[in-house]
Amino acid sequence: MAIPSFFRTQKPKPFNYVPRYYDEQKEQLDERIRDIEREMGVKDGKTYRPTIRKGHMSNYFRRKQRKKQQQSNIRLIVIIVILCLISYYLFFY
């Protein structure tokens, strides 16, 4: 464990930066190859299957609104039950 000193300053820590070579043409070629494989349906020996289904987004907002409505209804029922229990306790005890 080092003892701190007021008169001695710390040495700067070395910075190890290793520059990398960037080949823009190779990156573009790799991107084109990936696009072509995706269009042809070949990706690592597996066929390409899109993750977005037809009509998936068209029902999204309806489902979201319906879910909010169901949560609101459940919350309302819970509040009514709690109020009924409180009123029963106040009037009959």
N, C-alpha and C positions, 0 to 999 in steps of 0.2 A: 504494500500500500504506500503510495507516494505521499510525502508531506507537502502541503501547499506552501508556496513561497510568495512573498509580496514583491520581491525584487527580481525574480526570474520570470520571464514570459514563456509561454508554451510555444513549442515549435509548430508550424503549420502542418496539418495533416496532408499527406500526398494525395494528389488527384490522379487516378489512373483512367485516363480517357484513351480508348483505342478506336481510332477512326475506322469506319467500315466503308468498303467500296460499294457504291450504289450504281447498278446498271439499269437505267430506265427502259431500254429496249427489251431486256430480259423480263422485267416486271410486266411490261405490256404484252409480251408474248405469252407469259404464264397466265395472265388474265384472259386473253383471247382463248387459250386452250381450255381453261375452266369454263368459260361461257359456252364454247362449242360442246364440251362434254355434257354440260347441263342441258343444252338444247336437244342433244341426241339421246339423253336419258341414261348416260353411263357415268357413274361416279363410284370409283373404287369397286367395280364389279357389281354394283347395285343399280337398279333402275331408279331414275329420278322420279320422285313423287312430290308434287307441290303440297305445301302445308296449308294453304288457304283453300277452303272449300267454297263452292259456288253458293251464294246466298248467306254466307257466314256473317258478313258485316251488316247485311240488311236487317237481320233480326236482332242485332246486338243492342240497339237502343230500346227496342220493345222489351227484350228480356231484362235489361237493366231497370227500366221503369216498372216492370211487373215485380221484380225483386224488391225494389224500394217500397212499392205498395204493400206487398206481403209483410215486410218488416214493420211498416207503419201499422198495419192491422194487428199484428201480434203485440206490438207495444201498447196499442190502445186496449186490447183485451186484458193484458196484464195490469194496466193501470185501473181498469174498471173492477177487476177482481180484488185488487188491493184496497180500493176505496170501499167496496162492499164489505170486506172483512173488517175494515176500520169502523165503518158505520154500524155493523152488527155488534162489534165489541162495545162501542159507545152507548148504544141504545139498550142492549140486553144484559149488560153487566153492571 
